[in-house]
């Protein structure tokens, strides 16, 4: 799931810290009482393995990006009459549930907020001298 999240959120590889935020998000989702996310994630892992012919995470980033693009797994919507290939239900799950969840989980983290120019997660103090020093 982290390998898919890496493809969805950025053009390049994520740092260990950034990947950690995705891991935390996935752990949180799978720890919920409902099996909703766990089932969606399992379906996604199975689909990615079938499409890749190997564990998805074992592919290098360019090959993962190509696979996601080829099967349009990064397209946010799936119309009812769209041909979703050999695995329509898992593909629909990825596109309508998992993709948005992983992207949202990343951008709700400090790493995601940094992308839009915040030094610290909103609502958290970034530097005490910023608040206690003379006005600028």
Backbone as ProteinMPNN parsed JSONL, in Angstrom:
{"seq_chain_A": "XXXXXXXXXXXXXXXXXXXXXXXXXXXXXXXXXXXXXXXXXXXXXXXXXXXXXXXXXXXXXXXXXXXXXXXXXXXXXXXXXXXXXXXXXXXXXXXXXXXXXXXXXXXXXXXXXXXXXXXXXXXXXXXXXXXXXXXX", "coords_chain_A": {"N_chain_A": [[0.816, -1.181, 0.0], [1.971, 1.199, 0.71], [3.8, 1.524, -1.345], [2.085, 1.984, -3.497], [0.879, 4.356, -2.608], [3.11, 6.023, -2.725], [3.43, 6.296, -5.474], [1.09, 7.664, -6.097], [1.205, 10.156, -4.743], [3.439, 11.666, -5.467], [5.954, 12.788, -7.788], [8.45, 11.648, -7.482], [10.592, 9.419, -5.525], [9.641, 8.86, -2.109], [10.873, 10.133, 0.999], [12.232, 8.382, 3.853], [10.982, 9.347, 6.137], [8.665, 10.555, 5.037], [7.442, 8.309, 3.915], [6.902, 7.023, 6.259], [4.751, 8.495, 7.292], [2.709, 7.679, 5.576], [2.653, 4.957, 6.249], [1.815, 5.16, 8.925], [-0.756, 6.197, 8.526], [-1.999, 4.104, 7.103], [-1.837, 2.056, 8.996], [-3.46, 3.159, 10.989], [-5.964, 3.236, 9.633], [-6.438, 0.494, 9.206], [-6.722, -0.374, 11.76], [-9.173, 0.313, 12.672], [-12.476, -0.4, 13.92], [-14.311, -1.24, 11.997], [-14.106, -3.274, 9.08], [-13.826, -2.081, 6.666], [-11.707, -0.499, 5.41], [-9.586, -2.303, 5.615], [-10.476, -4.458, 4.032], [-10.697, -3.14, 1.559], [-8.025, -2.406, 1.144], [-6.807, -4.939, 1.054], [-8.004, -5.998, -1.242], [-6.93, -4.233, -3.099], [-4.163, -4.769, -2.914], [-4.142, -7.395, -3.851], [-5.07, -6.999, -6.499], [-3.007, -5.35, -7.541], [-0.831, -7.1, -7.388], [-1.641, -9.102, -9.2], [-1.77, -7.611, -11.601], [0.875, -6.727, -11.85], [2.318, -9.069, -11.811], [3.989, -9.795, -9.871], [5.007, -8.987, -6.474], [3.85, -5.728, -5.954], [5.368, -3.751, -4.662], [7.911, -4.643, -5.17], [8.618, -3.741, -7.614], [10.461, -1.211, -9.362], [10.212, 2.389, -8.946], [9.627, 3.806, -11.468], [8.478, 1.679, -12.986], [6.304, 0.995, -11.398], [4.858, 3.386, -11.569], [4.285, 3.386, -14.312], [2.64, 1.104, -14.527], [0.436, 1.825, -12.935], [-0.473, 4.017, -14.427], [-1.01, 2.777, -16.92], [-3.18, 1.087, -16.365], [-4.949, 2.915, -15.483], [-5.296, 3.417, -12.754], [-5.067, 5.61, -11.24], [-7.06, 7.33, -11.89], [-9.676, 9.231, -10.704], [-12.45, 8.739, -10.82], [-14.863, 6.303, -11.801], [-16.86, 5.583, -14.342], [-20.154, 4.135, -14.687], [-20.407, 2.686, -17.095], [-17.858, 2.306, -17.995], [-15.123, 0.391, -19.231], [-13.422, -1.593, -17.142], [-11.44, -3.431, -17.388], [-9.961, -6.691, -16.853], [-10.359, -7.094, -14.155], [-12.725, -5.801, -12.788], [-14.106, -5.054, -10.311], [-12.098, -4.893, -8.171], [-10.542, -2.904, -9.396], [-12.3, -0.743, -9.509], [-12.584, -0.352, -6.763], [-9.982, 0.511, -6.052], [-9.836, 2.912, -7.492], [-12.05, 4.434, -6.581], [-12.089, 4.342, -3.798], [-9.614, 3.656, -2.42], [-7.493, 5.156, -3.617], [-8.088, 7.939, -3.152], [-8.139, 7.851, -0.372], [-5.459, 7.198, 0.361], [-4.032, 9.363, -0.773], [-5.265, 11.498, 0.557], [-4.593, 10.813, 3.21], [-1.825, 11.162, 3.148], [-1.569, 13.926, 2.52], [-2.763, 15.021, 4.724], [-0.848, 14.821, 6.58], [2.203, 16.015, 8.214], [4.149, 15.968, 6.165], [2.674, 16.283, 3.812], [1.564, 18.813, 4.268], [3.874, 20.295, 4.173], [4.442, 20.299, 1.485], [2.773, 22.248, 0.494], [3.89, 24.495, 1.543], [3.961, 24.93, 4.343], [5.825, 25.117, 7.305], [5.368, 23.774, 9.601], [2.922, 21.522, 10.845], [-0.386, 22.655, 10.603], [-1.689, 24.409, 13.389], [0.169, 23.598, 15.187], [2.988, 24.616, 17.05], [5.724, 25.995, 15.423], [8.139, 27.253, 15.881], [9.262, 28.62, 18.743], [10.515, 31.126, 19.047], [9.503, 32.59, 17.02], [7.015, 33.346, 17.91], [7.523, 34.719, 20.255], [9.351, 36.689, 19.818], [10.237, 40.088, 18.787], [7.838, 41.939, 16.815], [7.623, 41.677, 13.246]], "CA_chain_A": [[0.0, 0.0, 0.0], [2.879, 2.352, 0.739], [4.36, 1.651, -2.696], [1.053, 2.63, -4.305], [0.787, 5.734, -2.132], [4.269, 6.751, -3.247], [3.134, 6.605, -6.877], [-0.027, 8.593, -6.18], [1.405, 11.484, -4.15], [4.536, 12.482, -5.946], [6.664, 12.345, -8.985], [9.681, 10.938, -7.15], [10.532, 8.581, -4.323], [9.445, 9.531, -0.833], [11.898, 9.897, 2.013], [11.824, 7.449, 4.908], [10.039, 10.079, 6.99], [7.406, 10.699, 4.3], [6.836, 6.979, 3.844], [6.409, 6.748, 7.61], [3.416, 9.075, 7.439], [1.782, 6.768, 4.895], [2.547, 3.748, 7.084], [0.965, 5.513, 10.069], [-2.138, 6.333, 8.044], [-2.499, 2.759, 6.775], [-2.025, 1.361, 10.29], [-4.656, 3.721, 11.622], [-7.157, 2.791, 8.911], [-6.664, -0.944, 9.388], [-6.995, -0.649, 13.172], [-10.547, 0.694, 12.978], [-13.358, -1.531, 14.206], [-14.886, -1.689, 10.733], [-13.137, -3.872, 8.159], [-13.975, -1.389, 5.392], [-10.41, -0.183, 4.806], [-8.796, -3.53, 5.521], [-10.939, -5.191, 2.852], [-10.329, -2.367, 0.36], [-6.57, -2.514, 0.98], [-6.501, -6.315, 0.615], [-8.422, -6.086, -2.641], [-5.958, -3.46, -3.869], [-2.9, -5.516, -2.945], [-4.347, -8.528, -4.763], [-5.127, -6.488, -7.867], [-1.672, -4.897, -7.951], [0.0, -8.298, -7.582], [-2.054, -9.74, -10.46], [-1.393, -6.769, -12.738], [2.335, -6.628, -11.936], [2.916, -10.393, -11.926], [4.948, -9.875, -8.751], [4.612, -7.981, -5.482], [3.921, -4.382, -6.511], [6.475, -3.027, -4.019], [9.199, -5.113, -5.684], [8.906, -2.994, -8.848], [11.033, 0.111, -9.116], [9.212, 3.446, -9.041], [9.125, 4.036, -12.837], [7.604, 0.577, -13.413], [5.047, 1.139, -10.649], [4.141, 4.511, -12.174], [3.788, 2.949, -15.622], [1.538, 0.169, -14.315], [-0.712, 2.605, -12.458], [-0.954, 4.777, -15.572], [-1.531, 1.879, -17.957], [-4.487, 0.575, -15.954], [-5.703, 4.082, -15.037], [-5.644, 3.264, -11.347], [-5.018, 6.93, -10.612], [-8.223, 8.105, -12.319], [-10.495, 9.249, -9.498], [-13.822, 8.283, -10.993], [-15.106, 5.203, -12.733], [-18.261, 5.662, -14.769], [-20.774, 2.802, -14.685], [-20.25, 1.96, -18.358], [-16.435, 2.24, -18.356], [-14.492, -0.926, -19.2], [-12.371, -1.585, -16.125], [-10.502, -4.513, -17.641], [-10.214, -8.057, -16.384], [-10.648, -7.111, -12.719], [-13.481, -4.557, -12.631], [-14.438, -4.643, -8.941], [-10.926, -4.359, -7.47], [-10.127, -1.664, -10.045], [-13.229, 0.274, -9.022], [-12.226, -0.11, -5.359], [-8.766, 1.337, -6.029], [-10.096, 4.251, -8.036], [-13.07, 5.201, -5.879], [-11.928, 4.307, -2.344], [-8.246, 3.588, -1.921], [-6.655, 6.241, -4.12], [-8.377, 9.156, -2.394], [-7.764, 7.651, 1.023], [-4.0, 7.29, 0.499], [-3.619, 10.739, -1.063], [-5.739, 12.304, 1.68], [-3.785, 10.494, 4.383], [-0.505, 11.786, 2.993], [-1.656, 15.381, 2.586], [-3.148, 15.402, 6.085], [0.336, 14.656, 7.432], [3.17, 17.112, 8.089], [4.821, 15.913, 4.858], [1.76, 16.867, 2.842], [1.472, 20.251, 4.51], [5.144, 20.899, 3.733], [4.353, 20.46, 0.036], [2.096, 23.512, 0.217], [4.647, 25.602, 2.1], [3.935, 25.067, 5.796], [6.982, 24.544, 7.999], [4.843, 22.913, 10.658], [1.531, 21.13, 10.678], [-1.244, 23.725, 11.132], [-2.125, 24.246, 14.768], [1.316, 23.25, 16.031], [4.019, 25.64, 17.096], [6.892, 25.595, 14.648], [9.349, 27.856, 16.43], [8.831, 29.522, 19.813], [11.033, 32.491, 18.871], [8.597, 33.252, 16.07], [5.881, 33.871, 18.658], [7.951, 35.509, 21.414], [10.263, 37.748, 19.385], [9.586, 41.338, 18.373], [7.098, 41.87, 15.556], [8.395, 41.956, 12.02]], "C_chain_A": [[0.867, 1.255, 0.0], [3.466, 2.583, -0.657], [3.352, 2.293, -3.65], [0.913, 4.088, -3.898], [1.92, 6.591, -2.669], [4.045, 7.159, -4.706], [2.087, 7.714, -6.959], [0.295, 10.006, -5.711], [2.554, 12.278, -4.736], [5.23, 11.928, -7.158], [7.908, 11.513, -8.681], [9.521, 10.1, -5.908], [10.346, 9.425, -3.069], [10.604, 9.218, 0.1], [11.365, 8.888, 3.024], [10.778, 8.097, 5.81], [8.676, 10.2, 6.307], [6.678, 9.359, 4.177], [6.249, 6.596, 5.199], [5.023, 7.321, 7.857], [2.37, 8.227, 6.729], [1.573, 5.488, 5.705], [1.628, 4.017, 8.268], [-0.504, 5.599, 9.665], [-2.744, 4.953, 7.768], [-2.739, 1.961, 8.052], [-3.28, 1.854, 10.994], [-5.918, 3.183, 10.946], [-7.452, 1.317, 9.172], [-6.93, -1.305, 10.843], [-8.429, -0.306, 13.563], [-11.419, -0.539, 13.144], [-13.981, -2.094, 12.928], [-13.776, -2.269, 9.852], [-13.144, -3.197, 6.789], [-12.628, -1.145, 4.712], [-9.553, -1.424, 4.646], [-9.192, -4.329, 4.279], [-10.556, -4.461, 1.561], [-8.832, -2.479, 0.095], [-6.183, -3.909, 0.5], [-6.866, -6.512, -0.854], [-7.406, -5.382, -3.542], [-4.638, -4.208, -3.999], [-3.02, -6.701, -3.901], [-4.373, -8.086, -6.217], [-3.739, -6.085, -8.353], [-0.737, -6.075, -8.207], [-0.353, -8.977, -8.916], [-1.595, -8.921, -11.665], [0.116, -6.721, -12.948], [2.988, -7.983, -12.178], [3.96, -10.647, -10.854], [4.437, -8.926, -7.67], [4.861, -6.571, -6.036], [5.113, -3.616, -5.944], [7.838, -3.477, -4.528], [9.578, -4.42, -6.993], [9.569, -1.668, -8.498], [9.968, 1.164, -9.405], [8.743, 3.704, -10.477], [8.193, 2.922, -13.337], [6.273, 0.609, -12.672], [4.212, 2.27, -11.246], [3.529, 4.115, -13.514], [2.586, 2.023, -15.466], [0.283, 0.918, -13.865], [-1.309, 3.414, -13.607], [-1.612, 3.909, -16.63], [-2.944, 1.412, -17.623], [-5.383, 1.668, -15.373], [-6.148, 3.97, -13.585], [-5.635, 4.594, -10.608], [-6.151, 7.843, -11.071], [-9.251, 8.074, -11.188], [-11.913, 8.703, -9.643], [-13.886, 7.131, -11.984], [-16.582, 5.26, -13.104], [-18.839, 4.252, -14.852], [-20.543, 2.005, -15.966], [-18.785, 1.834, -18.802], [-15.917, 0.809, -18.253], [-13.312, -0.868, -18.236], [-11.434, -2.777, -16.247], [-10.931, -5.833, -17.044], [-10.641, -8.14, -14.92], [-11.463, -5.874, -12.353], [-13.739, -4.14, -11.182], [-13.216, -4.155, -8.159], [-10.437, -3.043, -8.073], [-11.01, -0.515, -9.584], [-12.905, 0.634, -7.569], [-11.007, 0.795, -5.257], [-9.11, 2.766, -6.416], [-11.064, 5.063, -7.195], [-12.883, 5.238, -4.364], [-10.479, 4.484, -1.909], [-7.395, 4.775, -2.357], [-6.863, 7.519, -3.311], [-7.972, 9.041, -0.944], [-6.26, 7.803, 1.223], [-3.51, 8.717, 0.256], [-4.037, 11.655, 0.086], [-4.931, 12.065, 2.939], [-2.416, 11.142, 4.331], [-0.593, 13.299, 3.172], [-2.213, 15.893, 3.91], [-1.977, 15.301, 7.055], [1.245, 15.882, 7.315], [3.897, 17.123, 6.744], [3.946, 16.554, 3.786], [1.623, 18.366, 3.018], [2.743, 20.96, 4.073], [5.133, 21.148, 2.225], [3.721, 21.806, -0.319], [2.704, 24.689, 0.972], [4.577, 25.814, 3.598], [5.166, 24.407, 6.387], [6.554, 23.58, 9.085], [3.385, 22.624, 10.355], [0.652, 22.218, 11.275], [-1.752, 23.405, 12.54], [-1.012, 23.856, 15.717], [2.358, 24.356, 15.941], [5.251, 25.164, 16.33], [8.189, 26.09, 15.264], [8.927, 28.872, 17.478], [9.337, 30.949, 19.626], [10.165, 33.271, 17.891], [7.44, 33.935, 16.808], [6.283, 34.804, 19.798], [8.881, 36.66, 21.046], [9.502, 39.011, 19.012], [8.887, 41.165, 17.028], [7.951, 42.221, 14.362], [7.565, 42.693, 11.032]], "O_chain_A": [[0.529, 2.252, -0.638], [3.607, 3.727, -1.089], [3.74, 3.07, -4.522], [0.837, 4.965, -4.759], [1.713, 7.751, -3.027], [4.435, 8.253, -5.113], [2.192, 8.605, -7.802], [-0.281, 10.966, -6.224], [2.627, 13.486, -4.51], [5.102, 10.753, -7.5], [8.369, 10.755, -9.535], [8.449, 10.066, -5.303], [10.831, 10.554, -2.982], [11.233, 8.166, -0.003], [10.172, 8.583, 3.035], [9.802, 7.455, 6.197], [7.645, 9.969, 6.939], [5.457, 9.286, 4.317], [5.221, 5.923, 5.27], [4.21, 6.71, 8.551], [1.257, 8.073, 7.231], [0.45, 4.998, 5.828], [0.761, 3.201, 8.582], [-1.384, 5.127, 10.386], [-3.878, 4.679, 8.161], [-3.748, 1.265, 8.167], [-4.062, 1.065, 11.525], [-6.837, 2.724, 11.625], [-8.612, 0.941, 9.341], [-7.327, -2.434, 11.132], [-8.852, -0.609, 14.679], [-11.134, -1.595, 12.579], [-14.154, -3.307, 12.806], [-12.639, -1.797, 9.886], [-12.527, -3.701, 5.851], [-12.433, -1.542, 3.564], [-8.864, -1.575, 3.637], [-8.325, -4.82, 3.556], [-10.14, -5.089, 0.588], [-8.416, -2.629, -1.054], [-5.322, -4.047, -0.369], [-6.114, -7.124, -1.612], [-7.067, -5.88, -4.616], [-4.063, -4.27, -5.086], [-2.1, -6.975, -4.672], [-3.765, -8.727, -7.073], [-3.343, -6.445, -9.461], [0.06, -6.044, -9.145], [0.537, -9.378, -9.666], [-1.088, -9.477, -12.639], [0.586, -6.679, -14.085], [4.101, -8.042, -12.699], [4.722, -11.61, -10.933], [3.526, -8.14, -7.925], [5.95, -6.268, -6.523], [5.796, -2.904, -6.681], [8.826, -2.768, -4.34], [10.726, -4.501, -7.431], [9.273, -1.073, -7.462], [8.948, 0.872, -10.03], [7.535, 3.813, -10.69], [7.222, 3.202, -14.039], [5.232, 0.289, -13.246], [3.0, 2.13, -11.411], [2.388, 4.47, -13.811], [1.611, 2.152, -16.206], [-0.809, 0.661, -14.371], [-2.531, 3.485, -13.74], [-2.655, 4.269, -17.174], [-3.805, 1.349, -18.501], [-6.451, 1.378, -14.834], [-7.253, 4.383, -13.235], [-6.134, 4.694, -9.487], [-6.199, 9.009, -10.681], [-9.655, 6.994, -10.757], [-12.503, 8.25, -8.662], [-13.056, 7.017, -12.886], [-17.448, 5.01, -12.266], [-18.104, 3.288, -15.063], [-20.49, 0.776, -15.925], [-18.512, 1.307, -19.88], [-16.233, 0.097, -17.299], [-12.326, -0.176, -18.489], [-10.711, -3.096, -15.303], [-12.109, -6.06, -16.767], [-11.219, -9.14, -14.495], [-10.951, -4.983, -11.675], [-13.599, -2.959, -10.861], [-13.284, -3.095, -7.536], [-9.971, -2.164, -7.349], [-10.512, 0.574, -9.298], [-12.949, 1.806, -7.197], [-10.996, 1.74, -4.468], [-8.716, 3.714, -5.737], [-10.912, 6.281, -7.104], [-13.471, 6.094, -3.703], [-10.168, 5.372, -1.115], [-6.656, 5.337, -1.549], [-5.894, 8.112, -2.837], [-7.513, 10.013, -0.343], [-5.83, 8.471, 2.163], [-2.667, 9.22, 0.998], [-3.252, 12.49, 0.534], [-4.614, 13.01, 3.662], [-1.905, 11.616, 5.345], [0.214, 13.889, 3.89], [-2.137, 17.09, 4.184], [-2.107, 15.66, 8.225], [1.07, 16.698, 6.409], [4.227, 18.195, 6.238], [4.448, 17.295, 2.94], [1.571, 19.11, 2.039], [2.69, 22.113, 3.645], [5.747, 22.101, 1.747], [4.092, 22.428, -1.314], [2.104, 25.762, 1.036], [5.101, 26.816, 4.086], [5.516, 23.283, 6.025], [7.3, 22.67, 9.445], [2.708, 23.404, 9.684], [0.934, 22.669, 12.385], [-2.181, 22.289, 12.831], [-1.224, 23.789, 16.928], [2.57, 24.948, 14.883], [5.754, 24.065, 16.564], [9.219, 25.421, 15.178], [8.301, 29.879, 17.147], [8.65, 31.894, 20.012], [10.116, 34.5, 17.949], [6.95, 34.978, 16.375], [5.464, 35.599, 20.259], [9.164, 37.517, 21.883], [8.274, 39.005, 18.931], [9.297, 40.344, 16.207], [8.904, 42.992, 14.477], [8.042, 43.015, 9.943]]}, "name": "protein", "num_of_chains": 1, "seq": "XXXXXXXXXXXXXXXXXXXXXXXXXXXXXXXXXXXXXXXXXXXXXXXXXXXXXXXXXXXXXXXXXXXXXXXXXXXXXXXXXXXXXXXXXXXXXXXXXXXXXXXXXXXXXXXXXXXXXXXXXXXXXXXXXXXXXXXX"}
